[in-house]
Amino acid sequence: MTQTLTFTIDGQPYGFGKNHANFRRGNSQFAKWKREANKQLMGQVKNVTPFTTPVHMMLDYVPGDRRVRDATAILDGILHFLEASGIVENDKLIKKISYVEHPKNPHNPRIQVTLFSLDM
């Protein structure tokens, strides 16, 4: 049976911010975003069974400003968030990624994540 999950996190997402000073815990901006994202996630999904098999992640990103953000940093932050929130058992299970960046919307920045279990 294919497992699926879709949710939306409002607000500007932040990357994990791996650098020499904060490699293990991420930066404070990311930590703040992760707490808020988790609150939003818990308001949308209840009693989710974590993904424990390979996953395809579709990510739609709507930035809130013109700042150029590195897609890999955003993806890294989302992958870390999915594992930390218990949605996926381990982010190494995400084997396929579809990433779409939409035009900016300063009134409604957000990400929408859809996860599908893969038959492998």
C-alpha positions as CSV (number, residue, x, y, z in Angstrom):
1,M,0.0,0.0,0.0
2,T,1.3,3.4,-0.9
3,Q,1.7,5.8,2.0
4,T,1.1,9.5,1.2
5,L,1.2,12.8,3.2
6,T,0.7,16.4,2.1
7,F,1.1,19.4,4.3
8,T,1.8,23.2,4.0
9,I,4.1,25.3,6.2
10,D,3.4,29.0,6.0
11,G,6.2,31.5,6.2
12,Q,9.7,31.7,4.8
13,P,11.6,28.4,5.3
14,Y,15.3,28.5,6.3
15,G,18.1,26.2,5.6
16,F,19.9,24.2,8.3
17,G,22.8,26.7,8.3
18,K,25.7,24.2,8.5
19,N,28.9,26.1,9.2
20,H,31.8,25.5,11.6
21,A,30.1,27.1,14.6
22,N,26.7,25.3,14.4
23,F,27.2,22.1,12.4
24,R,25.3,19.9,14.8
25,R,22.3,22.0,15.8
26,G,21.8,24.5,12.9
27,N,21.4,28.2,13.3
28,S,19.0,30.1,15.5
29,Q,16.9,31.3,12.5
30,F,16.5,27.7,11.4
31,A,15.7,26.6,15.0
32,K,13.0,29.2,15.3
33,W,11.5,28.2,11.9
34,K,11.6,24.5,12.8
35,R,9.6,25.1,16.1
36,E,7.0,27.1,14.2
37,A,6.8,24.6,11.4
38,N,6.3,21.8,13.8
39,K,3.4,23.6,15.4
40,Q,1.8,24.1,12.0
41,L,2.5,20.5,11.0
42,M,0.8,19.1,14.2
43,G,-2.2,21.3,13.4
44,Q,-2.6,19.6,10.0
45,V,-1.7,15.9,10.6
46,K,-2.6,13.6,13.5
47,N,-1.3,10.2,14.3
48,V,1.0,9.9,11.3
49,T,2.8,6.6,10.9
50,P,6.5,7.6,10.1
51,F,7.7,6.7,6.6
52,T,10.1,3.7,7.0
53,T,10.6,2.8,3.4
54,P,12.0,4.8,0.4
55,V,10.2,8.1,-0.2
56,H,9.6,10.5,-3.1
57,M,9.3,14.1,-1.8
58,M,7.7,16.8,-3.9
59,L,8.4,20.3,-2.6
60,D,6.7,23.5,-3.8
61,Y,8.4,26.6,-2.5
62,V,6.9,30.1,-2.6
63,P,9.5,32.7,-1.4
64,G,8.4,35.8,0.3
65,D,11.1,38.1,-0.9
66,R,13.6,38.6,-3.7
67,R,16.5,37.2,-1.7
68,V,18.2,34.4,-3.6
69,R,18.3,31.3,-1.4
70,D,20.3,28.1,-2.2
71,A,17.9,25.3,-3.0
72,T,20.1,22.7,-1.5
73,A,20.1,24.6,1.8
74,I,16.3,24.8,1.8
75,L,16.1,21.1,1.0
76,D,18.6,20.2,3.7
77,G,16.5,22.1,6.2
78,I,13.3,20.4,5.1
79,L,14.9,17.0,5.3
80,H,16.2,17.7,8.8
81,F,12.8,18.9,9.8
82,L,11.0,15.8,8.4
83,E,13.3,13.5,10.4
84,A,13.2,15.6,13.6
85,S,9.4,15.8,13.5
86,G,9.1,12.1,13.1
87,I,7.5,12.2,9.7
88,V,10.3,10.1,8.2
89,E,12.3,7.6,10.2
90,N,15.6,8.8,8.6
91,D,16.1,11.4,6.0
92,K,18.3,9.0,4.0
93,L,15.0,7.3,3.0
94,I,14.1,10.2,0.7
95,K,15.4,8.8,-2.6
96,K,13.6,11.1,-5.1
97,I,13.1,14.8,-4.9
98,S,11.0,17.1,-7.0
99,Y,11.6,20.8,-6.2
100,V,9.7,23.7,-7.8
101,E,10.3,27.3,-6.9
102,H,7.3,29.5,-7.7
103,P,7.3,33.3,-8.1
104,K,7.6,35.3,-4.9
105,N,4.5,36.2,-2.9
106,P,5.3,38.6,0.0
107,H,1.9,38.0,1.4
108,N,1.9,34.2,1.5
109,P,5.4,32.6,1.5
110,R,5.2,28.9,2.1
111,I,6.3,25.4,1.3
112,Q,4.0,22.5,0.4
113,V,5.5,19.1,0.9
114,T,4.0,15.9,-0.5
115,L,5.6,12.5,0.4
116,F,4.9,9.2,-1.4
117,S,6.3,5.9,-0.4
118,L,8.2,4.4,-3.3
119,D,7.9,0.8,-4.4
120,M,11.5,-0.4,-4.7
